[in-house]
Amino acid sequence: MTLVSPRLEYTMAFDFSRTTSFRLRAKLLRYVILGKKTWRHIIKERHRGHVQYNEKLIRETLQNPDSIRQSEDDLDVYFYIKKAEKYWVGPGISVTTKEFRYLIVVVEKNRRFIITMYTSPKIQGGKQIWP
């Protein structure tokens, strides 16, 4: 893991202090919902606290993904995938590493609800539906 100087701007987590959900623009579905319980589950229970420093990347992944894949097991699940040039692991601390190469946001398409999100060194599975 290589640490990079904090020259690029990082964005802090979604602020749920005044709301229980955020409506985010998303390609194909127009919008998706990120709920407070889901967010808490991602950053605390799944030990992915670093995701909270990448709000801009999350929004970019939904609005302008590199690809969108459909789960082969559950046709109602889409994977929004974006290759990350920089990934923030803390305030002002970014890394360039294969471990954080892709951000994947998992969406339940019928309810337009974000299920989870995670980083991955490679893209696996699913049927590409966009582009």
Helices and strands as residue ranges (DSSP letters): E 2-4, E 21-26, E 30-35, H 36-40, I 41-45, G 49-53, H 55-63, E 67-70, E 77-83, E 87-90, E 93-96, G 98-100, E 102-108, E 113-120, E 127-130
